[in-house]
Amino acid sequence: MQSALKQFSSALPFTIVLLVFATNVHAQPATPQLPAPPPMRFVTHDDRSQLTSAKDAKARVRLTIELADAHLTHMEQLTSQKDFERAQEALGNYLGLIEDVMRYVGGITQDKNSTRDLYRRLDIALRAQLPRLAVMRRDTPSEFSLHLKAAEEFVRNTRSEALDSFYGHTVLREAPAKKEDARDSSQDNKRP
């Protein structure tokens, strides 16, 4: 009996240490949540088939804007339902359509007024969609909102590119070297 008691008393500190160690392992905080991967930008098969059936450039740009707006509306619905994973997929479809339309319009002859009108139509549509992205970003958790912020920046840059292409033939830009030369000559004239 004494030998059993000695074995129990010698095993007791080991058991206590083991229990303390086990509770410390479970009490450690979980690893921090990694951000969601960025959405893959692509045009769905259904959208692509609709776009290829468009008869001219104006119809294709109009259809692309309508499809992008539909994806944005779907994304807003998913965000309000707190289904952020599927909302990110819709964001990828939306961004894919915007990239596709810019490539398409960029491939058209730039000297025509109709091409300028397409850029202007795209600019107007993107200007209306930017606030909608900002509202969704505010309602989205941080691991997903960083992709919406990147999407806002992408749409803003695309809009700027469309505006630059729209005004590209009418605005004359001065080279930076000429500005510096003009500044130097104006300072020379002021000196006695």
C-alpha positions as CSV (number, residue, x, y, z in Angstrom):
1,M,0.0,0.0,0.0
2,Q,2.9,2.3,0.8
3,S,4.5,1.6,-2.5
4,A,1.3,2.5,-4.3
5,L,1.0,5.7,-2.3
6,K,4.6,6.6,-3.1
7,Q,4.0,6.0,-6.8
8,F,0.9,8.1,-6.7
9,S,2.6,11.0,-4.8
10,S,5.6,10.9,-7.2
11,A,3.2,10.9,-10.3
12,L,1.0,13.7,-8.8
13,P,3.5,16.7,-9.6
14,F,4.0,15.3,-13.1
15,T,0.2,15.1,-13.6
16,I,-0.3,18.7,-12.3
17,V,2.5,20.0,-14.6
18,L,1.0,18.2,-17.5
19,L,-2.5,19.6,-16.8
20,V,-1.2,23.2,-16.4
21,F,0.8,22.9,-19.7
22,A,-2.3,21.5,-21.5
23,T,-4.5,24.4,-20.4
24,N,-1.9,26.9,-21.4
25,V,-1.7,25.5,-24.9
26,H,-5.5,25.8,-25.3
27,A,-5.6,29.3,-23.7
28,Q,-3.3,30.8,-26.4
29,P,-5.0,33.1,-28.8
30,A,-5.8,31.8,-32.2
31,T,-3.6,32.9,-35.2
32,P,-4.8,36.2,-36.6
33,Q,-7.2,36.1,-39.5
34,L,-5.5,36.4,-42.9
35,P,-7.1,38.6,-45.5
36,A,-9.2,36.9,-48.1
37,P,-7.4,36.3,-51.4
38,P,-8.1,38.9,-54.1
39,P,-11.0,38.2,-56.4
40,M,-10.1,36.7,-59.8
41,R,-11.0,39.1,-62.6
42,F,-12.8,37.3,-65.4
43,V,-15.8,37.6,-67.7
44,T,-18.3,34.8,-67.3
45,H,-19.1,32.5,-70.2
46,D,-22.7,33.9,-70.3
47,D,-21.5,37.5,-70.3
48,R,-18.9,36.7,-73.0
49,S,-21.5,35.1,-75.3
50,Q,-23.8,38.2,-74.9
51,L,-20.9,40.5,-75.6
52,T,-19.8,38.7,-78.8
53,S,-23.4,38.9,-80.1
54,A,-23.4,42.7,-79.9
55,K,-23.6,44.1,-83.4
56,D,-21.4,47.2,-83.1
57,A,-19.1,49.0,-80.7
58,K,-21.8,51.2,-79.2
59,A,-24.0,48.3,-78.4
60,R,-21.2,46.3,-76.9
61,V,-20.1,49.1,-74.6
62,R,-23.7,49.7,-73.6
63,L,-24.2,46.0,-72.9
64,T,-20.9,45.8,-70.9
65,I,-22.0,48.7,-68.8
66,E,-25.4,47.0,-68.1
67,L,-23.8,43.7,-67.3
68,A,-21.3,45.4,-64.9
69,D,-24.1,47.3,-63.3
70,A,-26.0,44.0,-62.8
71,H,-22.9,42.4,-61.1
72,L,-22.6,45.5,-58.9
73,T,-26.2,45.3,-57.9
74,H,-25.8,41.5,-57.1
75,M,-22.7,42.4,-55.1
76,E,-24.7,45.0,-53.1
77,Q,-27.3,42.4,-52.3
78,L,-24.8,39.8,-51.2
79,T,-23.0,42.4,-49.1
80,S,-26.3,43.3,-47.4
81,Q,-26.9,39.6,-46.7
82,K,-23.3,39.3,-45.2
83,D,-22.3,36.8,-47.9
84,F,-18.9,38.3,-48.5
85,E,-17.2,35.4,-50.2
86,R,-19.8,35.4,-53.0
87,A,-19.7,39.2,-53.1
88,Q,-16.0,39.0,-53.8
89,E,-16.7,36.6,-56.7
90,A,-19.2,39.1,-58.1
91,L,-16.6,41.8,-57.7
92,G,-14.2,39.8,-59.8
93,N,-16.8,39.5,-62.5
94,Y,-17.4,43.3,-62.4
95,L,-13.7,44.1,-62.6
96,G,-13.3,41.6,-65.5
97,L,-16.0,43.4,-67.5
98,I,-14.4,46.8,-66.9
99,E,-11.0,45.5,-68.0
100,D,-12.6,43.9,-71.0
101,V,-14.4,47.0,-72.2
102,M,-11.3,49.1,-71.8
103,R,-9.3,46.7,-73.9
104,Y,-12.1,46.6,-76.5
105,V,-12.4,50.4,-76.8
106,G,-8.6,50.8,-76.7
107,G,-8.4,48.5,-79.8
108,I,-10.8,50.7,-81.9
109,T,-9.4,53.5,-84.1
110,Q,-8.9,56.5,-81.8
111,D,-9.3,59.2,-84.5
112,K,-13.1,58.8,-84.7
113,N,-15.6,60.8,-82.8
114,S,-17.6,57.7,-82.1
115,T,-14.7,56.3,-80.1
116,R,-14.6,59.5,-78.0
117,D,-18.3,59.0,-77.3
118,L,-17.7,55.5,-76.1
119,Y,-15.0,56.7,-73.7
120,R,-17.4,59.4,-72.5
121,R,-20.2,56.9,-72.0
122,L,-17.8,54.6,-70.0
123,D,-16.7,57.6,-67.9
124,I,-20.2,58.5,-67.0
125,A,-21.1,54.9,-66.0
126,L,-18.0,54.5,-63.8
127,R,-18.6,57.9,-62.1
128,A,-22.0,56.6,-61.0
129,Q,-20.6,53.3,-59.8
130,L,-17.7,54.6,-57.6
131,P,-20.0,55.7,-54.7
132,R,-21.7,52.4,-54.7
133,L,-18.4,50.6,-54.2
134,A,-17.5,53.0,-51.4
135,V,-20.8,52.3,-49.6
136,M,-20.2,48.5,-49.8
137,R,-16.6,48.9,-48.5
138,R,-17.9,50.6,-45.4
139,D,-20.3,47.6,-44.7
140,T,-17.7,45.0,-45.4
141,P,-15.3,43.4,-42.8
142,S,-11.7,44.5,-43.1
143,E,-10.4,41.2,-44.6
144,F,-12.7,41.8,-47.6
145,S,-12.8,45.6,-47.7
146,L,-9.2,45.9,-48.8
147,H,-10.2,44.3,-52.1
148,L,-13.1,46.8,-52.5
149,K,-10.6,49.6,-51.8
150,A,-8.4,48.2,-54.5
151,A,-11.4,48.0,-56.8
152,E,-12.3,51.6,-56.2
153,E,-8.8,52.6,-57.1
154,F,-8.9,50.5,-60.2
155,V,-12.2,52.0,-61.3
156,R,-10.9,55.5,-60.5
157,N,-7.8,54.9,-62.6
158,T,-9.9,53.4,-65.4
159,R,-12.1,56.4,-65.4
160,S,-9.1,58.7,-65.6
161,E,-7.8,56.7,-68.5
162,A,-11.1,57.0,-70.3
163,L,-11.1,60.7,-69.7
164,D,-7.5,61.0,-70.9
165,S,-8.5,59.2,-74.1
166,F,-11.6,61.3,-74.5
167,Y,-9.6,64.6,-74.3
168,G,-6.4,63.2,-75.7
169,H,-6.6,65.0,-79.1
170,T,-7.9,68.3,-77.8
171,V,-5.6,69.0,-74.9
172,L,-2.1,70.2,-75.5
173,R,0.3,69.4,-72.7
174,E,3.5,71.2,-72.2
175,A,6.6,69.2,-71.5
176,P,8.1,69.7,-68.0
177,A,11.5,70.9,-69.4
178,K,9.8,73.8,-71.1
179,K,8.2,74.9,-67.8
180,E,11.6,75.0,-66.1
181,D,13.1,77.0,-69.0
182,A,10.2,79.5,-68.8
183,R,10.7,79.8,-65.0
184,D,14.4,80.5,-65.5
185,S,13.8,83.2,-68.2
186,S,11.2,84.9,-66.0
187,Q,13.7,85.1,-63.1
188,D,16.3,86.5,-65.5
189,N,14.0,89.3,-66.5
190,K,13.3,90.3,-62.9
191,R,17.0,90.7,-62.1
192,P,18.5,94.2,-62.7
